[in-house]
Amino acid sequence: MTHRRIHSAEFKRDAVQLARTGGNLSHTARELGLNASLLRKWLTAEQEQGDAAFPGQGKQHLTPEQQEIRRLRKENEILRQEREILKKAGSLLRQGNHTLRYRFITDHRPQYRLDIMCRVLEVSVSGYHSWRRRPVSNQQQWDALLQQRIQEIHQCRKGRYGAPRIHAELRAEGVQVSRKRVARLMRAGGLRAKGKRRWVRTTDSAHPFPVCPNLLDREFNVQQPNAVWASDLTFVPTREGWLYLAVTLDLHSRAVVGYAMDAQMPATLPLAALQMAVQRRCPAPGLLHHSDRGSQYASRMFQEELARLRAKGSMSRKGDCWDNAVVESFFSSLKRELFEDTIFENRTVARQAIFEYIEVFYNRQRRHSTLGYLTPHEFERQAKAA
């Protein structure tokens, strides 16, 4: 004769807690000598009803002090879950979309009690169950497919793309979707582009060298390639010290045509970036080269190189970073999208990461808003074909 095994309410609560933290319900059930379907039933009951789900057998007789301790523990657990739910889904309360709240509840039922999630997200338990019973609409199916592709693009671009660039990527793939819909699905999935960084001044214009007039005068829209270049330098933090970076951009396509890196910041650093650009592009005489009025660009060595190329020099006004806004914008994007709040282990790692960012991502893959969300490489190819 087989005797039915009787479990106390305390055992059920402990088993449910172990199943929730263990991850694998079937494995937990085997370890406890239970049927997996029974443990799943307890888990569902606990999520929907809390302790009221387990009147159980063998109820313990607790002293008033033990009852108060149990009550306080229960309240602390409820408060902990409420805080976590608000942290993860607080933005959904501002959107007024119950469908997004219901989806969050479905995705997090193994982690939190159903009644707590419904209370925090201001929906009813009956409303949630009613939503679960409805057939999935065509729009919901399409949203699910879109959201999956958006997550893939966001991950592929290492979190550097926001809604505008992901929208452009989808349109390039032939997907007809509005930017607002992309933004809505990104918010629902908790996706966003990496945030902006604080601007840091690096230019030292207190030097005895003569400076060039501002011939560019913020005319950043250039119709021909290799007609106007802009240059600047910045620093990248590593655990073994600064790595200095100088770049030269073609304002026609915003492409990085030359760059150089060094552990120091000598006058030869921007010169090396200029020479790389010259070797790659072979500009005709009359090139306009713009920079700030830092000592590296005002130095005799750099100005002699411009004269040898028969190029005209142009420099920003004193203390006005907006006169060289295109390069400043590039540096802002590089620091935000490449390392944000992290610090490279050493200069070699940083150098390799910057090389990959410029050569692989920025010039050939990153969609630029000024170029109609084309990459610099695509923009130059289309301009050449036209």
LOFISE-104142 format. One record per residue (C-alpha): x, z, y; residue number from 1. Coordinates in Angstrom, 2 decimals. Example, Ala and Ser with C-alpha at 12.3 -4.5 7.8 and 13.67 -1.06 7.14 Angstrom:
BEGIN
u  w  v  n
12.30  7.80  -4.50  1
13.67  7.14  -1.06  2
# end
This chain:
BEGIN
u  w  v  n
0.00  0.00  0.00  1
1.39  -1.07  3.39  2
1.07  1.43  6.22  3
0.49  0.08  9.70  4
3.27  1.08  12.02  5
2.03  3.05  15.04  6
4.01  2.90  18.30  7
3.85  5.38  21.12  8
3.26  4.33  24.69  9
6.81  5.42  25.52  10
8.21  3.17  22.77  11
6.19  0.21  24.08  12
7.41  0.74  27.63  13
11.02  0.99  26.48  14
10.68  -2.09  24.28  15
9.22  -4.09  27.17  16
12.02  -2.97  29.48  17
14.64  -3.97  26.90  18
12.97  -7.36  26.45  19
12.92  -7.94  30.20  20
16.61  -7.14  30.68  21
17.86  -8.57  27.41  22
16.87  -12.15  28.15  23
16.12  -13.26  24.57  24
12.74  -11.89  23.51  25
12.96  -13.03  19.87  26
16.37  -11.43  19.44  27
15.14  -8.16  21.00  28
12.11  -8.14  18.69  29
14.31  -8.57  15.59  30
16.56  -5.73  16.70  31
13.54  -3.43  17.09  32
11.96  -4.57  13.83  33
8.96  -6.04  15.66  34
7.06  -9.28  15.53  35
8.03  -11.48  18.51  36
4.39  -12.26  19.28  37
3.57  -8.54  19.42  38
6.42  -7.85  21.83  39
5.34  -10.79  23.96  40
1.81  -9.38  24.01  41
3.12  -6.02  25.23  42
5.19  -7.74  27.91  43
2.20  -9.68  29.21  44
-0.01  -6.59  29.17  45
2.58  -4.55  31.07  46
2.96  -7.28  33.71  47
-0.78  -7.46  34.28  48
-1.84  -3.82  33.92  49
1.25  -1.67  34.33  50
1.28  1.66  32.46  51
-2.46  1.43  31.98  52
-1.75  -1.17  29.30  53
-0.27  1.46  26.98  54
-2.62  4.38  26.33  55
-0.87  4.29  22.93  56
-0.57  6.89  20.20  57
1.40  10.06  20.19  58
1.07  10.74  23.90  59
3.63  13.25  25.06  60
2.61  16.52  26.69  61
4.63  16.72  29.86  62
5.18  19.65  32.17  63
4.08  19.24  35.82  64
7.73  18.80  36.82  65
8.22  16.03  34.24  66
5.00  14.34  35.37  67
6.20  14.41  39.00  68
9.58  12.95  38.01  69
7.84  10.17  36.06  70
5.57  9.46  39.02  71
8.51  9.24  41.42  72
10.41  6.95  39.07  73
7.37  4.70  38.82  74
7.02  4.57  42.62  75
10.73  3.79  43.05  76
10.49  0.96  40.52  77
7.46  -0.48  42.34  78
9.28  -0.25  45.69  79
12.36  -1.92  44.20  80
10.30  -4.81  42.87  81
8.44  -5.17  46.17  82
11.73  -5.37  48.10  83
13.15  -8.00  45.76  84
9.96  -10.08  45.85  85
9.87  -9.98  49.66  86
13.54  -10.95  49.84  87
13.02  -13.95  47.57  88
9.57  -15.10  48.69  89
8.99  -13.59  52.14  90
9.10  -17.05  53.74  91
6.09  -18.11  51.65  92
3.92  -15.62  53.54  93
4.50  -17.57  56.77  94
3.54  -20.92  55.27  95
-0.04  -20.12  54.28  96
0.26  -22.21  51.11  97
-1.16  -20.31  48.12  98
0.03  -22.95  45.66  99
3.68  -22.20  46.48  100
3.00  -18.48  46.01  101
1.36  -19.10  42.64  102
4.35  -21.17  41.53  103
6.70  -18.37  42.54  104
4.62  -15.89  40.54  105
4.71  -18.14  37.47  106
8.50  -18.57  37.70  107
9.12  -14.81  38.06  108
6.60  -13.29  35.66  109
9.32  -12.24  33.18  110
11.00  -10.24  35.99  111
8.19  -8.57  37.92  112
4.74  -7.16  37.27  113
1.93  -9.56  38.03  114
-0.13  -7.09  40.08  115
2.88  -6.24  42.28  116
3.70  -9.90  42.95  117
0.08  -10.68  43.81  118
-0.14  -7.71  46.17  119
3.12  -8.52  47.97  120
2.27  -12.24  48.28  121
-1.29  -11.43  49.39  122
-3.14  -13.27  46.61  123
-5.55  -11.95  43.99  124
-4.82  -11.72  40.29  125
-8.08  -13.54  39.53  126
-7.13  -16.28  41.99  127
-3.79  -16.70  40.24  128
-5.42  -16.98  36.80  129
-7.95  -19.46  38.21  130
-5.09  -21.58  39.56  131
-3.35  -21.47  36.17  132
-6.45  -22.86  34.46  133
-6.78  -25.84  36.83  134
-5.44  -29.20  35.63  135
-2.22  -30.36  37.33  136
-2.98  -32.98  39.99  137
-1.06  -36.22  40.47  138
0.37  -34.88  43.73  139
1.67  -31.74  42.02  140
3.30  -33.83  39.30  141
4.92  -36.06  41.94  142
6.07  -33.00  43.90  143
7.67  -31.57  40.76  144
9.58  -34.81  40.11  145
10.62  -35.06  43.76  146
11.76  -31.44  43.85  147
13.91  -31.97  40.77  148
15.60  -35.03  42.36  149
16.07  -33.16  45.65  150
17.80  -30.32  43.79  151
20.06  -32.83  42.04  152
21.08  -34.46  45.34  153
21.60  -31.06  47.01  154
23.80  -29.92  44.12  155
25.68  -33.23  43.94  156
26.52  -32.98  47.66  157
27.63  -29.36  47.17  158
24.91  -27.95  49.41  159
26.06  -29.99  52.43  160
22.85  -31.99  52.87  161
19.73  -30.82  54.71  162
16.33  -32.51  54.77  163
17.31  -35.50  57.01  164
20.21  -36.63  54.82  165
18.40  -35.96  51.54  166
15.48  -37.96  52.93  167
17.87  -40.83  53.74  168
19.36  -40.60  50.24  169
15.91  -40.85  48.65  170
14.97  -43.81  50.86  171
18.22  -45.54  49.85  172
17.12  -45.09  46.22  173
13.79  -46.78  47.04  174
11.72  -43.58  47.04  175
8.95  -43.71  49.66  176
8.58  -40.17  50.96  177
8.30  -38.56  54.40  178
10.96  -36.29  55.84  179
8.38  -33.51  56.29  180
7.59  -33.58  52.60  181
11.27  -33.35  51.72  182
11.64  -30.38  54.08  183
8.59  -28.68  52.55  184
9.90  -29.09  49.00  185
13.33  -27.85  50.05  186
11.81  -24.71  51.55  187
9.78  -24.16  48.39  188
12.95  -24.46  46.30  189
15.01  -22.24  48.62  190
17.38  -25.10  49.52  191
19.07  -25.57  52.88  192
22.20  -27.13  54.32  193
25.21  -24.95  55.04  194
24.92  -23.30  58.45  195
26.87  -24.05  61.61  196
30.15  -22.32  62.35  197
31.32  -20.71  65.56  198
33.44  -22.97  67.77  199
37.02  -21.77  68.29  200
39.27  -23.01  71.08  201
42.67  -24.35  69.92  202
43.87  -26.45  72.88  203
46.73  -25.27  75.06  204
46.76  -27.35  78.24  205
49.26  -25.12  80.08  206
52.26  -27.49  79.82  207
54.44  -29.48  82.25  208
53.60  -32.93  80.82  209
51.50  -35.42  82.80  210
47.94  -36.02  81.58  211
45.95  -39.23  81.33  212
42.66  -39.80  83.18  213
39.38  -39.56  81.27  214
38.85  -43.30  80.68  215
36.41  -42.73  77.80  216
34.01  -40.71  79.98  217
31.82  -39.80  76.98  218
31.01  -43.44  76.11  219
30.92  -42.68  72.40  220
28.86  -45.71  71.30  221
31.47  -48.38  70.66  222
30.42  -51.85  69.48  223
33.72  -53.08  67.99  224
35.99  -51.50  65.35  225
39.51  -50.42  66.32  226
38.65  -50.55  70.01  227
38.37  -46.80  70.73  228
39.94  -44.02  68.70  229
39.57  -40.27  69.28  230
41.90  -37.59  68.00  231
42.22  -33.82  67.88  232
43.69  -31.05  65.73  233
42.40  -27.82  64.23  234
43.43  -25.12  61.78  235
42.18  -24.16  58.32  236
42.65  -20.57  57.08  237
44.31  -19.93  53.70  238
45.55  -16.75  52.06  239
49.17  -17.75  52.74  240
48.59  -18.68  56.40  241
47.18  -21.46  58.56  242
47.09  -25.10  57.55  243
46.96  -27.35  60.62  244
45.05  -30.63  60.51  245
45.17  -33.57  62.92  246
42.70  -36.46  62.61  247
42.07  -39.81  64.27  248
38.52  -41.24  64.23  249
37.27  -44.74  64.99  250
34.32  -44.19  67.33  251
32.72  -47.46  66.17  252
31.93  -46.13  62.68  253
32.96  -42.45  62.98  254
35.35  -43.07  60.07  255
38.50  -40.97  59.75  256
41.21  -43.64  59.94  257
44.21  -41.29  60.04  258
45.04  -37.67  59.34  259
48.01  -35.36  58.79  260
48.46  -31.75  57.65  261
51.28  -29.25  58.10  262
51.99  -25.53  57.82  263
53.17  -25.60  61.45  264
51.71  -27.30  64.54  265
54.58  -29.50  65.77  266
54.24  -32.38  68.25  267
54.75  -34.77  65.35  268
51.49  -33.74  63.60  269
49.03  -35.81  65.69  270
51.66  -38.54  65.85  271
51.64  -38.76  62.03  272
47.83  -39.07  62.07  273
48.07  -41.88  64.64  274
50.72  -43.70  62.63  275
48.58  -43.54  59.47  276
45.67  -45.04  61.41  277
47.90  -47.82  62.76  278
49.20  -48.67  59.28  279
45.64  -48.86  57.92  280
43.90  -50.65  60.79  281
46.58  -52.63  62.71  282
44.74  -52.39  66.06  283
45.15  -55.10  68.67  284
46.73  -54.35  72.07  285
44.30  -52.68  74.43  286
43.21  -49.90  72.09  287
41.83  -46.88  73.95  288
43.06  -43.60  72.45  289
41.23  -40.44  73.57  290
42.26  -36.82  72.98  291
42.25  -33.46  74.71  292
45.08  -32.62  77.10  293
47.00  -30.45  74.63  294
50.80  -30.50  74.71  295
51.05  -32.43  71.42  296
49.14  -35.40  72.88  297
50.70  -35.19  76.34  298
54.23  -35.04  74.91  299
56.66  -37.81  75.70  300
57.00  -38.68  72.02  301
53.26  -39.33  71.58  302
52.87  -41.21  74.87  303
55.84  -43.46  74.01  304
54.13  -44.36  70.73  305
50.95  -45.32  72.61  306
53.05  -47.45  74.95  307
54.75  -49.17  72.01  308
51.29  -50.02  70.61  309
50.22  -51.24  74.08  310
47.35  -48.74  73.86  311
45.74  -46.92  76.80  312
45.65  -43.13  76.81  313
42.58  -41.10  77.78  314
42.23  -37.33  77.94  315
39.34  -34.89  78.30  316
38.83  -32.91  81.44  317
40.27  -29.42  81.48  318
38.25  -26.92  79.43  319
35.57  -29.49  78.53  320
35.24  -29.85  74.76  321
32.22  -32.16  75.14  322
34.49  -34.96  76.36  323
35.78  -35.17  72.79  324
32.48  -34.23  71.12  325
32.73  -36.69  68.20  326
35.92  -35.15  66.81  327
34.69  -31.63  67.54  328
31.54  -32.49  65.57  329
33.66  -33.76  62.67  330
35.65  -30.51  62.56  331
32.43  -28.50  62.67  332
31.04  -30.46  59.72  333
34.27  -30.18  57.75  334
34.52  -26.42  58.13  335
30.82  -25.87  57.47  336
30.52  -28.19  54.48  337
33.92  -27.71  52.87  338
34.58  -24.00  52.82  339
32.08  -22.19  55.11  340
32.83  -18.47  54.53  341
35.49  -18.86  51.83  342
39.26  -18.89  52.25  343
41.53  -21.16  50.19  344
44.08  -19.49  47.96  345
47.00  -21.45  49.44  346
47.83  -24.49  51.56  347
48.17  -26.78  48.54  348
44.58  -26.07  47.45  349
43.33  -26.53  51.01  350
45.25  -29.79  51.43  351
43.75  -31.23  48.24  352
40.23  -30.17  49.24  353
40.57  -31.74  52.70  354
41.96  -34.95  51.21  355
38.97  -35.21  48.84  356
36.50  -34.37  51.63  357
37.82  -37.11  53.93  358
38.64  -39.88  51.47  359
35.85  -39.41  48.92  360
32.98  -37.66  50.66  361
33.07  -38.15  54.43  362
34.12  -41.80  54.71  363
32.29  -43.13  51.64  364
29.39  -40.81  50.78  365
28.29  -38.70  53.74  366
25.34  -40.18  55.63  367
25.83  -40.00  59.39  368
22.81  -39.46  61.65  369
24.38  -41.49  64.49  370
24.80  -44.46  62.14  371
21.17  -44.51  61.04  372
22.08  -42.38  58.01  373
24.56  -44.91  56.70  374
28.01  -43.82  55.57  375
30.96  -44.93  57.75  376
32.04  -47.26  54.93  377
28.56  -48.83  54.67  378
28.28  -49.15  58.45  379
31.59  -50.98  58.71  380
30.69  -53.27  55.83  381
27.34  -54.19  57.36  382
28.88  -54.69  60.80  383
31.52  -56.99  59.31  384
28.88  -58.99  57.43  385
26.83  -59.37  60.61  386
# end
